[in-house]
Amino acid sequence: MRNHFPFALALLLLTSAGAFAAEGLSPAVQLNRLSRVLRGEQPSEAERNLLAEAVANKTAPAFLNAKTKEYLASEQHAYKMSTRLEELFRLKTNETPVLAALKEKEDADSRNYSLYSRNNALNDLFYRMARENQSWDNLLTAKTYRAFYIRRNRTIGLSDYGFLGALVPDLISTDGIYGDGTSPLSEGEILFRDLQFSPQEKQIAGALTTSRFFNRYVNTGLNKNRKRAAAVFRIFLCDSMSAAVPSSEGKDDHILDIMFPHSGVTEEQLRTTLNATEKLHGDRPDCMACHYKLDPLGKTFLTSPLVLSNIPSPGHLSYKRDNGEKVNIPVSGLAALGTAITQQPEYVRCQVRHFWNWFMGSQTLTPDREKQLISEFNQRGRRTNDFIQYLTTQNEFYTLNAPLTEDQLRTRQVKVLLQKCQNCHKDQLNDEAEDGKFPDFTVWPIGGNQTEMKHWVDRIYKKMDLENDGENPRMPPVEASWRTGFKEVQVVKDWIQRGAPDENGKPQVKP
Amino acid sequence: MRFAMPLGLLVSVFLTAASSFAGPAFQIVPLENGHIRLVFEDGREAETFTTETAPQQFPVKMEMTENICHVDQEKPHCSLIIPGSQIGVKALWTKNPDTSKLKKSVEYSLYGTKLDIVSEQIFRSFGDRQSIGIEPWKSTAHFACDDYAWLTGIPGDTIPKWNNFLSWGGEINVTNFETNVSDNMTLLGALNIRMTAIYGRMFQIESDQLNSIVGPSLPLVSSGPTSLTYRGQDGEICQAIFNQDASKAIKILKDAVKESADRYEKGFISKKVADDILVNLNEILNRMKNSPEQVRVL
């Protein structure tokens, strides 16, 4: 039986002592952290004994370094990264083998789903990112797939074979996609084939051109691939693509829903609210806040409503940088789109943030630190494990979450709320500003100085009707996907009344 | 490479399991041409039989609701005409002490609902590689509109000699298994549909790339909207959306199925359909084993 007591004790001591940096941690705690984060399990007793020997021999750093490399090369790490990516892509997370075994008693659909979710080109790509220390860009540019075909009696989605059939005509599928009418497999049997597409192939773009991505982000004529486009913006450019908020008093909920892929409103509900003469495309400025990004990117998927077409559909990668600069890159198809995204600074920053969240947790990532990490990410050829290994050498990796002070906690809650405001306002036209932009509400002081901060804090106070505890708020508007509850209203009100203090508790405006 | 156990072994596992529950367990005996015989413990027997409707044309109205290349152009009225016939496969009693049941479908009860123990419906049509391993129809489908300006960009224009639909996507409302949310989604259609103008007023349409993940049905026909992409005159890729009305086609099909309901014979059953039947029967046996109170053969 494994003896976990020393680790439990160490953790107890750590949590009670506040923040710890790597140099302040014992090698045992460091090993524990490495093993848990990289492999998802505690180090073995044998490993702990070996570490004890290394400590006695004063070779603990070399031992930990070797273990890091070993863990990074392990299957467990590859699966753990795969799970992280599943969560990032908002896919149903794969089951552990134990859970999968329990499911064997469930119905055929569940069994089929389990088989499918473990054996498809997207999950295989996720797995290989860490297993083969691939460049992170391969999520958007990979031309190598392991395509799977699982014989299913019931429909739960596309197989890779059917999905890729237009590009690889001899892939045999028997579930109705390009089936040749013969059935070489029985239920539950799995075929796979390794495919290497030409670097010039215009329609292959890593994760974007896999059956599971298409199954997750389904398409309709009305939606015009906006769900897929929104997923690309969220995953690769950290643009959450919240619905634009009309600056007017417009109550066009149904129009907003079109560009609001995750609102929970179904197409059916949407269609019933639209009348025949109504334009489905928002060409008004408020609608265009999202459409100018979603529509040109969605167009690159246009010829592939269900399965991947061999005919590329030209589109654009369009968005605005934080400094207001417009990006509008024409792309000849999905492959060009994937490549174009990897060349954007917003992409690199976004991916570094994903890594930060996965390996450093909720610790604050300052702009300077972010710049440094972006540089390190690039220097390592954006290779998955190389960058993770670098992260494991950083103090933040070993810094356990120290309890926040009351002020820090409140400030964080306010920033979370303001981020929601920011998601909507960032692409809107601000008539009052010379540059037509809204300031970033999460960068303090808002607007860059105390005068502007005061102006915006007053506006927030009024728009949220904080004087009346948010009884008649104009923000967030009724069209928005979120509402402020009483508690949230009180948090913002209290923050403003205390002078809108920053993360260090320093008031930024006069209460 | 294959990983899982062969079907035969799978079947025998289920058969062994089936013998341990109360009720009329059955064995599955393979016959020629994809047929099977069900041999029940109490001596009753049933076999699979097929029936096929007479070949017919199935008209589907298509009304355009939107065209991203010609937003303000008048929307045409179109029709899709699908040739085909429907094949049905059922298990009919061949030995039963209740003689009134002979040649009648073997039924079972699932959660109190009566269902046929074997019930396969396959629509045999043009470009029909998706169906059941039978030869596809040589005849093609047809597509006609009262105005082709949406393809040519010229109001009142006549039919272009040639065009291709790059994709055809039909929507159906189902639950997305990744999100568990029920919504419209494209689940059937085709890529690279070749269109050839005939008689100066309609297209003959063909495709080797029909796709569907909703089981055999009228190809290119969906309950939800249909999206077509094609190249406009300037080479730009356009999308037009149509609402389909397949009520007439469905009525024709229903009448034909009704008319052929008593004409079961020993037609060919493809391996794909035979496999589907076996998988379904195994599922029934599995349910009988795990939840005998919910499932029983009638």
Interface residues (C-beta under 8 A of the other chain):
Chain A: R90 L91 K92 K105 D107 A108 D109 Y113 R151 N153 T155 I156 G157 L158 G162 G165 A166 T174 D175 G176 I177 Y178 G179 D180 G181 T182 S183 L185 S186 E187 G188 E189 I190 L191 F192 R212 N215 R216 V218 N219 T220 G221 L222 K224 G264 T266 E267 E268 A276 L280 K299 L302 T303 S304 P305 L306 V307 S309 N310 I311 S313 P314
Chain B: M1 R2 F3 A4 M5 P6 L7 L10 T65 E66 I68 R129 Q130 S131 I132 G133 I134 L166 S167 G169 E171 N173 N176 F177 E178 T179 V181 S182 D183 N184 M185 T186 L187 L188 G189 L191 N192 D208 Q209 L210 N211 S212 I213 V214 G215 P216 G224 P225 T226 S227 T229 I237 Q239 I241 S270 K271 K272 D275 D276 V279 N280 N282 E283 N290
